[in-house]
Each structure stands twice: as C-alpha cells, then as structure tokens.
C-alpha cells in the first residue's frame, strides 16, 4: 500500500524523499544524508522531465546516490590536514623551544628547574643562579636544555 502510494506520486515522491533525507541530515549531523537527499531530488527532477518507470527511477537514484556520496566526500574533506609530526599535541616541551623563562631553582651541577604556568620543568645547562633568565634551546625527553637568552 505504501509502495503504491509512493509510485502513484511519481516524480514528487523522489522530491519529497529528498527533502526528508535533507531534514534527517539536520537531526543526524555528518554529511551523508545530505548527498542522498540531493540524489533523490535530482532523481525526481529527471523523472519529471523524462517520465521514467519506477524501476528506472530507482536505479537512477542508486547510481546518483553513489556518485553524490563520492563527490561529497571529495568536496568536504580537508585539504590542509596538519602533519602528525608537525603538531605539538602531546609534545608540550617542543612548544617551549625558543621561549625565555626565569630559573625557579638555580642550575647546579648542570641541573635546575623553571616554572612554566602551573608546572615545574627540569632543565639542564650551564650553572646559573635562581632568578636568571634562560632560553629553551631543545628538548631531550622530558628535560629542557637551556642557554643564555
């Protein structure tokens, strides 16, 4: 009975289905139903122009759906994806290289500490007194190597 009603609407059935699918996209974010909805609307328009049988319209919808999803994936994928090794995510020490800090504890026998925001970092470098300014030159594990600013 529902199938008969769908077939009875002809091209309008595809357009209505397309609008419903685009509406579903609003409720289920992503960008999948959008492309199916556009394929259904295109099927409805072509059906109205060419007077397709329901079988031909269903086949056309299947082909347009696959094509629309593939084109949609290409259209929405980001072309500027950051290089995994270039991002400082989980590499906070790398973001400190080049910055100048004040020694929290003096560097004695090559080891001392600096405060960065709410954390304290172990540093290595030439002996200096507490309160001296130092520049982070590189990171070795979880230790910052410092030098004169």
C-alpha positions in Angstrom: 0.0 0.0 0.0 2.8 2.4 0.9 4.7 1.3 -2.2 1.6 2.0 -4.4 1.2 5.5 -2.9 4.9 6.2 -3.5 4.7 5.0 -7.1 1.4 7.0 -7.5 3.1 10.2 -6.6 5.6 9.8 -9.5 8.4 12.3 -9.6 7.1 14.1 -6.5 7.8 11.0 -4.4 11.5 11.4 -5.1 11.5 15.1 -4.3 9.6 14.6 -1.1 12.1 11.8 -0.2 15.0 14.1 -0.9 13.6 16.8 1.4 13.0 14.3 4.1 16.6 13.0 3.8 18.0 16.5 3.9 15.8 17.1 7.1 17.3 13.9 8.6 20.7 15.4 8.0 19.8 18.2 10.4 19.0 15.7 13.1 21.9 13.4 12.5 24.9 15.6 11.7 27.5 14.3 9.4 27.2 14.8 5.7 25.8 11.6 4.4 22.1 12.1 4.2 22.6 15.4 2.5 24.1 13.7 -0.5 21.3 11.0 -0.6 18.7 13.8 -0.4 20.3 15.7 -3.3 20.4 12.5 -5.3 16.7 11.9 -4.6 15.8 15.4 -5.6 17.8 15.0 -8.8 16.1 11.7 -9.5 12.7 13.4 -9.0 13.6 16.2 -11.4 14.9 13.8 -14.1 11.8 11.6 -13.6 9.6 14.6 -14.2 11.5 15.5 -17.3 11.9 12.0 -18.8 8.8 10.2 -17.4 10.9 7.2 -16.1 9.4 4.0 -14.9 9.7 3.4 -11.2 12.3 0.7 -11.8 14.4 3.1 -13.9 14.0 5.9 -11.3 15.1 3.5 -8.5 18.2 2.5 -10.5 18.9 6.1 -11.3 18.6 7.0 -7.6 21.0 4.3 -6.7 23.6 5.5 -9.2 23.1 9.1 -8.3 23.4 8.3 -4.6 26.8 6.5 -5.0 28.0 9.4 -7.2 26.8 12.1 -4.9 28.3 10.4 -1.8 31.7 10.0 -3.6 31.6 13.6 -4.8 30.5 14.8 -1.4 33.5 13.1 0.3 35.9 14.8 -2.1 34.1 18.2 -1.6 34.1 18.1 2.2 37.5 16.5 3.0 40.0 18.9 4.4 42.9 19.7 2.1 45.0 21.2 4.9 45.5 18.4 7.3 48.3 19.0 9.7 51.3 16.7 9.6 51.2 14.4 12.6 54.8 15.1 13.4 54.5 18.8 12.9 51.8 19.3 15.6 52.8 19.9 19.2 50.0 17.7 20.5 51.3 15.7 23.4 54.7 17.4 22.9 54.3 20.4 25.2 58.1 20.7 25.6 58.5 21.4 21.8 56.2 24.4 22.1 58.6 25.9 24.7 61.7 25.9 22.5 62.9 29.5 21.9 61.0 30.9 24.8 62.7 32.7 27.7 62.0 31.8 31.3 63.2 32.7 34.8 65.0 30.0 36.8 62.9 28.8 39.7 65.8 26.8 41.2 69.5 27.5 40.4 71.3 25.3 37.9 73.8 23.4 40.0 76.0 20.7 38.5 74.1 21.2 35.2 70.6 20.7 36.6 67.9 23.2 37.7 64.2 24.0 37.4 62.0 26.6 35.7 58.3 27.3 36.2 56.0 27.3 33.1 52.5 28.4 34.0 51.4 25.9 36.7 54.1 23.3 36.2 57.8 22.9 37.0 60.2 21.7 34.4 63.7 20.1 34.9 66.3 22.0 32.9 70.0 21.3 32.1 72.6 23.8 31.1 75.5 25.8 32.4 75.4 26.7 36.2 73.3 29.8 36.9 71.7 31.4 39.9 67.9 31.3 40.7 66.1 34.2 39.0 68.4 34.2 36.0 66.8 34.3 32.5 67.3 31.3 30.3 66.2 30.4 26.8 65.0 26.9 26.0 67.1 25.6 23.0 65.8 22.0 22.7 64.0 19.2 24.5 65.6 15.9 25.5 62.9 13.6 26.7 61.1 15.5 29.5 64.1 17.7 30.2 64.6 21.2 28.7 68.1 22.2 27.6 68.6 25.9 28.3 71.2 28.5 27.3 71.7 32.3 27.7 68.7 34.3 26.3 
